[in-house]
């Protein structure tokens, strides 16, 4: 029997790794990739609670989070492509002007 | 006992894949390590008796989102990322370590006071997991369901508008009146990669002009 705290710790460790990735990565595509890790950690938390509280609503929320993650990835990468057309950089440090 | 061993294997692979994804200088290796993470998260869902969510996770995350990332990485063809010591590197790692330590201290001391629902493991297994989700999704969550489909539509529009092809439209080939004169002149639309390179070179020239102006000031 796996205690609930193990799932929560796993989800939180994944969350922390995702946040660290968002902070330390300099390529914008990798920042978006780390955001996917954060979304996965939230999903694990929801499903773990749905199992331990015997409620199915946690998994329905996971369904919607997955949908939102897919939409966000599509739009985020489209924005990256549009941004690359204006300035030929993918480095987050060089995207520091609202013009150009 | 097997459940605990399986959980430890899944957890080790998930965290290992996540660390490689975050710390690897090669971008393709990061994306593939993320694939390992996603598949083992699906394994965790199966361990938690949520097999429909596990299948949806593999289909959407490993099958759509990761493929989208790989396509974009193919289009950009980036060089390896250099990890230079920027301002946020020590801050990020320090914050991560502090948060992780705090959570480990607090995890086993809390009590969960929540209302348990009616979907016990046996009832879900009896009715089928997809049916159990469907029962709630189409009754209590019908409005978020419709909104989710609308959001996907908007995401499709946005992606096509933002990243769509910008080449010159194809001219119709000239129709010759005499049969046998077959040469038709038509302009091919530039591929999106060539338009991106054109735009990028124009942007580099603009940047150079701006830098010269700033130096002249």
Interface residues (C-beta under 8 A of the other chain):
Chain A: X1 X2 X4 X5 X6 X7 X8 X9 X10 X12 X13 X14 X16 X17 X18 X19 X20 X21 X23 X24 X25 X26 X27 X29 X30 X32 X33 X34 X36 X37 X40 X43 X44 X47 X48 X49 X50 X51 X52 X53 X54 X55 X56 X57 X59 X60 X62 X63 X64 X66 X67 X68 X69 X70 X71 X72 X73 X74 X75 X77 X78 X79 X80 X81 X82 X84 X85 X86 X87 X88 X90 X93 X100
Chain B: X3 X4 X7 X11 X14 X15 X18 X19 X21 X22 X27 X30 X31 X34 X37 X38 X41 X44 X45 X47 X48 X49 X50 X52 X53 X56 X57 X60 X61 X64 X65 X68 X69 X72 X73 X75 X76 X78 X81 X82 X83 X84 X86 X88 X89 X91 X92 X93 X95 X96 X99 X100 X103 X104 X107 X108 X112 X114 X115 X116 X117 X118 X119 X120 X121 X124 X132 X133 X135 X136 X137 X140 X141 X144 X148 X151 X152 X154 X155 X156 X158 X159 X161 X162 X163 X166 X195 X196 X199 X200 X201 X203 X204 X206 X207 X210
